[in-house]
Amino acid sequence: MNPVAKEAGGTQVADAGPVTRSREPLLWSLFSAGGMASAMLLPALAGMLWIAVPAGWVAAPEHGAILAVATHPLTRAAVAVLLTLFFFHWAHRFRYTLYDGLQLYHLNLLIAVATYGIASALSALALWILWTLG
């Protein structure tokens, strides 16, 4: 193939070779999903557990009811997905804090591998804990 190709306008453009796809859209989507889940679910959970129950606005759930919900496979799967999103949200935020905030541009690959590796390991640990819970 000719390394210099002519476009329709007549200008010459160098052939860039095969196009490689970036993983950035996937990582940004995990970041935004984790952020949205954190922003929507954690305040409601904290309000129920740390404000409404101690204030006596709602009755405290019984141990048996919590155990029944926590051991249901659908609940375990939902918690696993949420924890994975939370971990990848942290990883992406921490990566760009180090990259942009501390300007560690020369360590970009190391930081990316470390942060997303930690998020993957924590996700795997969470899955293991949830599946062996009871």
NORNORVEN-V149489 format. One record per pair of residues at least 6 apart in sequence whose ideal C-beta (glycine too) atoms are under 7 Angstrom apart, sorted by the first residue. I is the first residue (numbers start at 1). J is the second residue. Records with the same first field share a line. If there is no record, write none. Layout:
BEGIN
I->J / J
END
This chain:
BEGIN
1->15
3->14 / 15
4->12 / 14
5->13 / 15
6->12
7->13
27->92
30->85 / 88 / 92
31->88 / 89 / 92 / 93
33->85
34->85 / 86 / 88 / 89
35->89
37->82 / 85 / 86
38->86 / 89
52->58
53->60
69->75
70->133
71->133 / 134
76->130 / 131
79->130
80->126 / 127 / 130
83->123 / 126
84->123
87->119 / 122 / 123
88->119
90->119
91->115 / 116 / 118 / 119
94->115
95->111 / 112 / 115
98->104 / 111
99->105 / 108 / 111
104->111
END
